[in-house]
């Protein structure tokens, strides 16, 4: 039996084994040892070129994007500083012109 040290969902360190599953008391996520390795590699945010994204990275928009519910357009080549990763690996949270916006990672490059 291998030692699991962190929860693949929240990254909590207090994971314990109850006999059949590993349980994280922080987020109540239950998982088995085999799926934990697959879950962590699948939840990595990547830009359009396949580079891994991290909190605080600066990225560039590769396509003109219309913002839903607004007349605002994010132009191609706009630099976005200090992105924040979300629970969904295909989306990042950022601020553009003072507005908090969620962008899809497929329209970004590092």
C-alpha positions in Angstrom: 0.0 0.0 0.0 1.5 3.4 -1.0 1.3 6.4 1.1 -1.0 9.2 -0.2 -0.1 12.5 1.3 -2.4 15.0 -0.4 -6.0 15.2 -1.5 -6.2 15.4 -5.4 -9.2 17.7 -5.1 -8.2 20.4 -2.5 -4.6 19.5 -1.8 -5.3 18.9 1.9 -2.6 17.1 3.8 -4.7 15.3 6.4 -5.9 12.4 4.2 -6.5 9.1 5.9 -7.3 5.5 4.8 -10.5 3.9 6.2 -9.9 0.4 4.9 -11.3 0.7 1.3 -11.0 4.4 0.4 -8.9 7.4 1.2 -10.8 10.3 2.7 -10.0 14.0 3.0 -11.6 15.5 6.1 -11.2 19.1 4.7 -13.4 18.7 1.6 -14.9 15.2 2.3 -13.5 13.9 -1.0 -13.3 10.1 -1.2 -10.9 8.4 -3.6 -8.9 5.2 -4.1 -5.1 5.2 -4.5 -5.1 4.4 -8.3 -7.5 7.2 -9.3 -5.6 9.8 -7.2 -2.6 9.7 -9.6 -4.9 10.0 -12.6 -6.9 12.9 -11.1 -3.9 15.1 -10.3 -2.5 14.9 -13.9 -5.9 15.6 -15.4 -6.5 18.7 -13.4 -3.6 20.7 -14.7 -4.4 24.0 -16.4 -2.6 24.4 -19.7 -2.6 27.2 -22.3 -3.2 26.9 -26.0 0.3 25.7 -26.6 0.3 23.1 -23.8 2.4 25.1 -21.3 1.3 24.6 -17.7 -0.3 27.6 -16.0 0.2 28.6 -12.4 -1.4 31.3 -10.1 0.1 34.7 -10.7 1.3 34.0 -14.3 1.1 36.6 -17.0 -0.6 35.5 -20.2 -1.6 37.0 -23.6 -5.0 36.6 -25.3 -4.6 35.0 -28.8 -8.0 35.9 -30.2 -10.5 38.8 -30.0 -13.1 37.8 -27.4 -16.5 39.3 -27.0 -17.6 39.5 -23.3 -21.1 38.2 -22.8 -23.6 40.7 -21.3 -21.4 43.6 -22.2 -20.3 45.6 -25.3 -16.6 45.1 -24.2 -14.2 43.3 -26.5 -10.9 41.9 -25.3 -8.5 42.4 -28.2 -5.9 39.9 -29.4 -2.5 40.6 -27.8 -4.0 41.9 -24.5 -1.6 41.0 -21.7 -3.3 39.7 -18.5 -1.2 39.7 -15.3 -1.7 37.8 -12.1 -4.2 35.1 -13.3 -5.8 32.9 -10.7 -6.6 29.2 -11.4 -10.2 28.0 -10.7 -11.5 24.5 -9.9 -12.1 24.0 -13.6 -8.7 23.4 -15.3 -10.1 24.9 -18.5 -10.8 28.4 -17.0 -8.8 31.1 -15.2 -10.0 34.1 -13.3 -8.4 37.5 -14.0 -8.9 41.3 -14.1 -9.0 43.2 -17.3 -9.6 47.0 -17.1 -10.8 46.7 -13.6 -13.4 44.0 -14.4 -13.1 40.5 -13.0 -13.5 38.0 -15.9 -13.2 34.3 -16.3 -11.3 33.3 -19.5 -11.0 29.9 -21.2 -7.4 28.6 -21.3 -7.7 27.7 -24.9 -7.6 31.4 -25.8 -4.5 32.2 -23.8 -0.7 31.7 -24.2 2.1 32.1 -21.7 
